[in-house]
């Protein structure tokens, strides 16, 4: 939600700036500059990265706007109930797998847990999957960080092309009005390059960096919880250990043993 709000603030800020300058948005539109900056960035993507990265480039902004926030409280609840169920029967554990369907990594962990794999093997498998997931996330982050350096360069290319056209017009005896117009349009390309890099690509990279960091901690919580269940730790111990990942005000009391702590349904 805050991501969408950021784009709204950007749009409102532009409107205020245009109103203050007494011009409309069309005043800064130039199709040649747009083609150079956007087409150049797309060309670099196709040349330098695998085809799948092009899909990432298109879908990532929408993913950023509509992605679901990690629900630590619900995950702690599921893991504590798993610790309780592990003391009774596997049938109860299988029911919890269905409850975890909204958390794909946790669901995968629970399914693997039910296969009775040795503890060390389980830890190795899930740690490797968490590491590879982080690696894929960093590849996505790297794409936007690397691309962010190209739009300003293509904007400069557009400006140089515009200035070449301007100088030729001067040589052909263009009027002062024509020279001013061509100069303004030449500078628009640099504006597009800077805006695309610093208001679109770089912020998306930073967003996914923070998201990847949060995902790392979230996966660590899930793995640690299941390892404690493997070690047959008491549900209370599992609850209090996993509550360490939560802010004090967000900590849950699945077992209903403490006063003043939010109890899970």
C-alpha positions as CSV (number, residue, x, y, z in Angstrom):
1,X,0.0,0.0,0.0
2,X,2.8,2.5,0.9
3,X,4.4,1.7,-2.5
4,X,1.3,2.8,-4.3
5,X,1.1,5.9,-2.1
6,X,4.7,6.7,-3.1
7,X,3.7,6.8,-6.8
8,X,0.7,9.0,-5.9
9,X,3.0,11.4,-4.0
10,X,5.3,11.5,-7.1
11,X,2.4,12.3,-9.4
12,X,1.0,15.0,-7.2
13,X,4.4,16.5,-6.8
14,X,4.8,16.7,-10.6
15,X,1.4,18.4,-10.9
16,X,2.3,21.0,-8.2
17,X,5.6,21.7,-10.0
18,X,3.9,22.1,-13.4
19,X,1.3,24.4,-11.9
20,X,4.0,26.5,-10.3
21,X,5.9,26.8,-13.6
22,X,2.7,27.6,-15.4
23,X,3.0,24.7,-17.9
24,X,1.3,21.4,-18.7
25,X,2.8,18.0,-18.8
26,X,2.8,18.1,-22.6
27,X,5.3,20.8,-22.4
28,X,7.9,18.2,-21.4
29,X,6.9,15.5,-23.8
30,X,9.1,14.5,-26.6
31,X,8.6,11.2,-28.4
32,X,12.2,11.0,-29.7
33,X,13.7,11.5,-26.3
34,X,11.3,8.8,-24.9
35,X,12.2,6.3,-27.6
36,X,15.9,6.9,-27.0
37,X,15.8,6.4,-23.2
38,X,13.2,3.6,-23.1
39,X,14.3,1.9,-26.2
40,X,18.0,2.0,-25.2
41,X,17.2,0.6,-21.8
42,X,15.2,-2.2,-23.3
43,X,18.0,-2.9,-25.8
44,X,20.5,-3.3,-23.0
45,X,18.1,-5.7,-21.2
46,X,17.8,-7.9,-24.3
47,X,21.5,-7.9,-25.0
48,X,23.0,-8.2,-21.5
49,X,20.4,-10.4,-19.7
50,X,18.6,-13.7,-20.3
51,X,15.1,-13.5,-21.8
52,X,13.5,-14.3,-18.5
53,X,14.8,-11.0,-17.1
54,X,12.7,-9.1,-19.5
55,X,9.6,-10.7,-17.9
56,X,11.0,-9.7,-14.5
57,X,11.5,-6.1,-15.7
58,X,7.8,-5.9,-16.7
59,X,6.2,-7.8,-13.8
60,X,8.3,-6.6,-10.9
61,X,6.6,-3.2,-10.5
62,X,3.1,-4.9,-10.3
63,X,4.5,-7.5,-7.9
64,X,5.8,-4.7,-5.7
65,X,2.5,-3.0,-5.6
66,X,0.4,-6.0,-4.8
67,X,2.7,-8.3,-2.8
68,X,1.6,-9.7,0.5
69,X,3.4,-8.7,3.7
70,X,5.0,-11.6,5.7
71,X,2.7,-12.5,8.6
72,X,5.0,-13.4,11.5
73,X,2.2,-13.8,14.0
74,X,0.3,-16.4,12.0
75,X,3.5,-18.3,11.3
76,X,4.4,-18.5,14.9
77,X,0.9,-19.6,15.7
78,X,1.2,-22.4,13.1
79,X,4.6,-23.5,14.4
80,X,3.5,-23.6,18.0
81,X,0.4,-25.6,17.1
82,X,2.7,-27.9,15.1
83,X,4.8,-28.4,18.2
84,X,1.6,-29.4,20.1
85,X,0.4,-31.7,17.3
86,X,3.8,-33.4,17.1
87,X,3.2,-34.7,20.6
88,X,0.0,-36.4,19.6
89,X,-0.3,-37.8,16.1
90,X,0.8,-37.2,12.5
91,X,-2.8,-36.8,11.4
92,X,-2.9,-33.5,13.3
93,X,0.3,-32.5,11.6
94,X,-1.3,-33.1,8.2
95,X,-4.2,-30.8,9.0
96,X,-1.7,-28.0,9.8
97,X,-0.1,-28.4,6.4
98,X,-3.4,-27.3,4.8
99,X,-3.5,-24.3,7.3
100,X,-0.1,-23.2,6.0
101,X,-1.0,-23.0,2.3
102,X,-0.8,-19.2,2.4
103,X,2.9,-19.5,3.4
104,X,4.5,-21.5,0.6
105,X,7.9,-22.0,2.3
106,X,6.4,-23.0,5.6
107,X,4.1,-25.5,3.8
108,X,7.1,-26.9,2.0
109,X,8.9,-27.3,5.3
110,X,6.0,-29.0,6.9
111,X,5.6,-31.4,4.0
112,X,9.2,-32.3,4.3
113,X,8.9,-32.7,8.0
114,X,6.2,-35.3,7.5
115,X,8.5,-37.4,5.4
116,X,10.6,-38.4,8.5
117,X,13.8,-37.2,7.0
118,X,16.8,-37.1,9.4
119,X,17.1,-33.8,11.3
120,X,20.5,-32.9,9.8
121,X,19.3,-33.7,6.3
122,X,16.1,-31.7,6.9
123,X,18.2,-28.7,8.1
124,X,20.6,-29.0,5.1
125,X,17.7,-29.2,2.5
126,X,15.7,-26.3,3.9
127,X,18.8,-24.1,4.5
128,X,19.8,-24.7,0.9
129,X,16.4,-23.9,-0.4
130,X,16.4,-20.7,1.7
131,X,19.8,-19.8,0.3
132,X,18.7,-20.4,-3.3
133,X,15.6,-18.4,-2.8
134,X,17.7,-15.5,-1.6
135,X,20.0,-15.9,-4.6
136,X,17.1,-15.6,-7.0
137,X,15.9,-12.5,-5.1
138,X,19.4,-10.9,-5.4
139,X,19.4,-11.6,-9.1
140,X,16.2,-9.6,-9.4
141,X,17.7,-6.8,-7.3
142,X,20.8,-6.8,-9.4
143,X,18.8,-6.4,-12.6
144,X,17.3,-3.2,-11.5
145,X,20.5,-1.8,-9.9
146,X,22.4,-2.5,-13.1
147,X,19.8,-1.1,-15.4
148,X,19.5,2.1,-13.3
149,X,22.9,3.3,-14.6
150,X,21.8,3.2,-18.3
151,X,18.8,5.6,-18.6
152,X,21.0,8.7,-17.7
153,X,23.5,7.6,-20.3
154,X,20.8,7.2,-23.0
155,X,19.4,10.6,-21.9
156,X,22.8,12.1,-22.6
157,X,22.8,10.5,-26.0
158,X,19.4,12.0,-26.7
159,X,20.7,15.4,-25.6
160,X,23.7,15.1,-27.8
161,X,21.6,14.2,-30.8
162,X,19.3,17.1,-30.1
163,X,22.2,19.5,-29.9
164,X,23.6,18.2,-33.2
165,X,20.2,18.9,-34.7
166,X,20.1,22.3,-33.1
167,X,23.5,23.3,-34.4
168,X,22.5,22.3,-37.9
169,X,19.4,24.4,-37.6
170,X,21.5,27.3,-36.5
171,X,23.7,26.8,-39.5
172,X,20.6,26.9,-41.7
173,X,19.6,30.2,-40.2
174,X,16.9,29.1,-37.7
175,X,15.1,31.8,-35.7
176,X,15.7,32.4,-32.0
177,X,12.3,30.8,-31.3
178,X,13.2,27.6,-33.2
179,X,16.6,27.5,-31.4
180,X,15.0,27.8,-28.0
181,X,12.5,25.1,-28.8
182,X,15.1,22.6,-30.0
183,X,17.3,23.3,-27.1
184,X,14.5,22.6,-24.6
185,X,13.6,19.3,-26.4
186,X,17.3,18.3,-26.3
187,X,17.4,18.7,-22.6
188,X,14.2,16.7,-22.1
189,X,16.1,13.4,-23.0
190,X,18.4,14.0,-20.0
191,X,15.4,14.7,-17.8
192,X,13.8,11.4,-18.9
193,X,17.0,9.4,-18.2
194,X,17.4,10.8,-14.7
195,X,13.8,10.4,-13.8
196,X,13.5,6.8,-15.1
197,X,16.7,5.8,-13.2
198,X,16.1,7.6,-9.9
199,X,12.3,7.5,-9.6
200,X,11.6,4.1,-11.1
201,X,14.5,1.6,-11.3
202,X,16.5,2.6,-8.2
203,X,13.5,2.7,-5.8
204,X,12.3,-0.7,-7.1
205,X,15.8,-2.2,-6.4
206,X,15.8,-0.7,-2.9
207,X,12.3,-2.1,-2.3
208,X,13.2,-5.6,-3.3
209,X,16.4,-5.4,-1.2
210,X,14.4,-4.7,2.0
211,X,11.9,-7.4,0.9
212,X,14.7,-9.9,0.5
213,X,16.2,-9.1,3.9
214,X,12.7,-9.6,5.5
215,X,12.3,-12.9,3.6
216,X,15.6,-14.1,4.9
217,X,14.6,-13.5,8.5
218,X,11.1,-15.0,7.9
219,X,12.6,-18.2,6.5
220,X,15.1,-18.5,9.4
221,X,12.1,-18.3,11.8
222,X,10.4,-21.2,10.1
223,X,13.4,-23.4,9.9
224,X,14.4,-22.7,13.5
225,X,10.8,-23.5,14.6
226,X,10.7,-26.8,12.9
227,X,14.2,-27.8,14.1
228,X,13.0,-27.2,17.7
229,X,10.0,-29.5,16.9
230,X,12.4,-32.1,15.6
231,X,14.3,-31.8,18.9
232,X,10.9,-32.4,20.7
233,X,11.1,-29.0,22.5
234,X,8.0,-28.1,24.6
235,X,5.4,-26.0,22.8
236,X,6.0,-23.2,25.4
237,X,9.8,-23.2,24.5
238,X,9.0,-23.0,20.8
239,X,6.5,-20.2,21.3
240,X,8.9,-18.1,23.4
241,X,11.9,-18.6,21.2
242,X,9.9,-17.7,18.1
243,X,8.4,-14.7,19.8
244,X,11.9,-13.3,19.9
245,X,11.5,-12.6,16.2
246,X,8.5,-10.4,16.9
247,X,8.2,-6.9,18.3
248,X,7.1,-6.9,22.0
249,X,3.6,-5.6,21.1
250,X,3.1,-8.2,18.4
251,X,4.1,-11.3,20.4
252,X,1.5,-14.0,20.6
253,X,0.4,-16.5,23.3
254,X,-0.9,-19.5,21.4
255,X,-1.0,-21.5,24.6
256,X,-2.9,-19.0,26.6
257,X,-0.6,-19.1,29.6
258,X,0.3,-15.4,30.0
259,X,-1.7,-12.4,30.9
260,X,-1.5,-9.2,28.8
261,X,-0.2,-11.0,25.7
262,X,-2.2,-11.3,22.4
263,X,-3.7,-14.8,22.2
264,X,-4.1,-16.5,18.9
265,X,-7.5,-17.6,17.8
